[in-house]
Amino acid sequence: MKRVFLVVLSLGLASPLAAAAQAPATPRPASEAHDTAPARDAATPARVAVISFQAAVGRTNEFQREFADLQKKYAPREASLKSLSDDIDKTTKDLQAQGSTLSDDEREARARTIDEKKKQLDRDTQDAQSDFQADMQDLLNKLAAKVGAVMTDYAQKHGYTLVLDASEQQQQAPTVLYALPSTDITQAVIEAYNEKSGIPAPPPPAAPTPDAPKPSTSH
């Protein structure tokens, strides 16, 4: 019956990311577009680029920093849910082990207690997941608009006339079946966004401490 809260939260991440990927980029005024876009006439062939927009948003330094803060915010609720789940497991095992020695009333009372705790766990898990997804959606909506603006600037400055989203799970965007690697601007947009935001990359996770060597028993 154990439930790992962060697994539930990570499973809920794909849907908001897909929704963010479909959010339109903030349009630029026509005057600014003419200032930054290279001159092009009707005879100039189109330049097409592709971007994995979901990945671009999720791999920015800002998203990684904000997502880490979000995990810290929900860590106490995760711990509380795990504690309640562990308590249900223990109480259930105790009832199974001691059931034959208990009176009917005592067995029923313990069974009711377990059932009430299970219902509480379900309610608390759903509430926590709903709150997390709302916070995540707010974060993604904010970053999608900002990354979209940087993508538009990048495309205009480099003479791209069309940018296709190659993200997975896109339901409305055209499906990109093939693209030269040189047309993929995902990493370039991530780097441009990180430079503009000025947010450094998060530190790498700490390496596990090696076990101390055991003293030799040989003589």
C-alpha positions in Angstrom: 0.0 0.0 0.0 3.1 2.2 0.1 2.8 5.3 -2.1 5.8 7.3 -3.2 4.5 10.9 -3.5 7.2 12.2 -5.8 6.5 9.4 -8.3 2.9 10.5 -8.5 4.1 14.1 -9.0 6.5 13.2 -11.7 3.8 11.3 -13.5 1.7 14.4 -13.4 4.5 16.5 -15.0 4.1 15.3 -18.6 0.6 16.7 -19.1 1.5 20.3 -18.0 4.6 20.2 -20.1 2.6 19.2 -23.1 0.2 22.0 -22.4 3.0 24.5 -22.0 4.5 23.4 -25.3 1.3 24.3 -27.0 1.2 27.8 -25.5 1.7 30.4 -28.2 4.9 32.4 -28.0 4.4 36.1 -27.1 4.0 37.9 -30.4 6.5 40.7 -31.1 5.4 44.0 -32.6 5.8 44.2 -36.3 8.2 47.1 -36.0 10.5 45.0 -33.8 10.3 42.0 -36.1 11.4 44.1 -39.0 14.3 45.5 -37.0 15.6 42.0 -36.0 14.7 39.8 -38.9 17.0 39.6 -41.9 15.7 41.1 -45.1 13.9 38.6 -47.3 12.0 38.8 -50.5 9.5 36.4 -52.0 12.1 34.7 -54.0 14.2 33.7 -50.9 13.6 30.0 -50.0 12.1 29.3 -46.6 14.3 28.2 -43.7 12.7 25.7 -41.4 13.9 24.8 -37.9 12.6 22.3 -35.4 12.6 22.5 -31.6 11.6 20.1 -28.9 9.8 22.8 -26.9 9.0 20.7 -23.9 12.6 19.8 -23.5 13.7 23.4 -24.1 11.4 24.6 -21.2 12.3 21.7 -18.9 16.1 21.9 -19.4 16.5 25.6 -18.7 18.4 26.5 -15.6 15.4 28.5 -14.4 13.0 25.6 -14.6 15.4 23.2 -12.9 15.9 25.7 -10.1 12.2 26.4 -9.7 11.3 22.7 -9.9 13.9 21.9 -7.1 12.3 24.6 -4.9 8.9 23.1 -5.7 10.1 19.6 -4.6 11.4 21.1 -1.3 8.0 22.8 -0.8 6.2 19.5 -1.0 8.7 17.4 0.8 7.0 17.8 4.2 3.7 16.6 2.7 5.4 13.7 1.0 6.9 12.7 4.4 3.5 13.0 6.0 1.9 10.8 3.4 4.6 8.2 3.6 4.3 8.1 7.4 0.6 7.6 7.2 1.0 4.9 4.6 3.6 3.1 6.7 1.2 3.3 9.7 -1.5 1.7 7.6 0.8 -1.1 6.6 1.9 -1.8 10.1 -1.6 -1.7 11.5 -2.9 -4.0 8.8 -0.1 -6.5 9.4 -0.7 -6.4 13.2 -4.4 -7.1 12.6 -3.6 -10.0 10.3 -1.1 -11.5 12.8 -3.3 -11.0 15.9 -6.7 -11.4 14.4 -7.3 -14.8 15.9 -6.6 -13.7 19.4 -8.9 -10.6 19.3 -12.5 -10.3 20.0 -15.0 -9.6 17.2 -15.5 -6.1 18.5 -11.8 -5.4 18.7 -11.2 -6.8 15.1 -14.0 -4.6 13.8 -12.7 -1.5 15.6 -9.2 -2.0 14.2 -10.6 -2.7 10.7 -12.6 0.6 10.9 -9.6 2.5 12.0 -7.6 1.1 9.0 -10.4 2.0 6.6 -10.6 5.6 7.9 -6.8 6.0 7.6 -6.9 4.7 4.0 -9.6 7.2 3.1 -7.6 10.0 4.7 -4.5 8.9 2.8 -6.5 9.0 -0.5 -7.9 12.5 0.3 -4.5 13.8 1.3 -2.7 12.4 -1.7 -5.3 13.8 -4.1 -5.1 17.2 -2.4 -1.3 17.3 -2.5 -1.2 16.1 -6.2 -3.8 18.7 -7.2 -1.9 21.5 -5.4 1.4 20.4 -6.9 0.0 20.3 -10.4 -1.5 23.8 -10.0 1.9 25.1 -8.9 3.6 23.2 -11.8 1.1 24.6 -14.3 1.7 28.2 -13.1 5.5 27.6 -13.4 5.2 26.1 -16.9 2.9 28.7 -18.2 5.3 31.4 -17.1 8.4 29.8 -18.5 6.7 28.7 -21.8 5.9 32.3 -22.6 9.4 33.4 -21.8 11.1 30.6 -23.6 8.8 31.2 -26.6 9.8 34.8 -26.8 13.5 33.9 -26.8 12.8 31.2 -29.5 11.1 33.9 -31.6 14.1 36.2 -31.3 16.5 33.5 -32.1 14.5 32.4 -35.2 14.3 35.9 -36.5 17.9 36.7 -36.0 19.0 33.5 -37.8 16.6 33.9 -40.7 14.3 31.0 -39.9 10.8 31.5 -41.4 9.1 28.5 -39.8 9.8 26.7 -36.5 8.1 23.3 -36.0 7.6 21.7 -32.5 9.1 18.2 -32.5 8.0 17.5 -28.9 6.4 14.1 -28.2 2.7 13.9 -27.3 1.9 16.9 -29.5 -1.7 16.5 -30.6 -2.2 19.6 -32.6 1.2 20.5 -34.0 2.5 18.9 -37.2 4.3 15.7 -36.7 8.0 16.0 -37.6 9.0 12.7 -39.3 12.5 13.7 -40.3 14.8 16.7 -39.8 18.5 17.2 -40.2 20.3 17.6 -36.9 21.5 21.0 -38.1 17.9 22.3 -38.1 17.3 21.5 -34.5 17.6 24.7 -32.5 16.5 23.2 -29.1 19.9 23.4 -27.4 20.7 26.8 -29.0 17.4 28.2 -27.6 18.1 26.7 -24.1 21.6 28.4 -24.1 20.2 31.7 -25.3 17.5 31.6 -22.6 20.0 30.7 -19.9 22.3 33.6 -21.0 19.4 36.0 -20.9 18.1 34.9 -17.5 21.5 34.9 -16.0 20.6 31.9 -13.8 23.5 29.5 -13.4 23.2 25.8 -13.9 22.2 23.9 -10.7 25.0 22.1 -8.9 25.4 18.4 -9.8 24.0 16.0 -7.2 26.5 15.1 -4.5 28.4 11.9 -5.1 27.7 9.1 -2.6 30.3 8.8 0.2 32.4 5.7 -0.4 32.3 3.2 2.4 35.3 3.3 4.7 37.7 0.4 4.0 37.4 -2.5 6.4 40.5 -3.4 8.4 42.2 -6.5 7.2 41.8 -9.6 9.4 44.6 -11.5 7.8 47.9 -11.8 9.6 
